[in-house]
Amino acid sequence: MTSLQQLEKEARDRRAQFHATLSDVQNRLTLPGLAKEALLHMDPHLSRLPPAFLAVKRHPVLAAGALAGASWLLKQVLRPVRRRYKNGHGSSFASSRIPPAKPKTLKKETIHESH
């Protein structure tokens, strides 16, 4: 049989291994860890991505601003055209139309011009 000291040493070794594994999992579940895992799936050797990583690390505010601007622009481009309807007619062209003439006004103008 094994001695009590050997069992305690095994328990300490397993506990240390468990804590190392737990720390590794916790690091992977952070935002940078998840991003790194996703990038590793896209480019396993990370051969094409280091220049982009370095640029983002050096200028994170600019990168966040550029990403926000690009996503806003993409949202504007992909947004469906919305038209407001009033009384069954679209209002987008209502302001550019010439209003119909009123018969009384036409009558006065034609009478005035004929004299």
Number of C-alpha atoms within 10 A of each C-alpha: 3 6 7 9 9 10 11 11 11 12 12 12 12 12 12 12 12 12 12 12 12 12 12 12 12 11 13 15 13 11 10 11 15 13 13 14 15 12 14 13 11 11 12 11 10 12 8 10 13 10 10 10 12 11 12 14 11 11 11 13 11 12 14 12 11 12 12 12 12 12 12 12 12 11 11 11 10 9 9 8 7 8 11 9 10 8 6 7 11 12 13 11 9 10 8 8 7 7 8 6 8 8 9 8 10 11 11 10 11 10 10 9 8 6 5
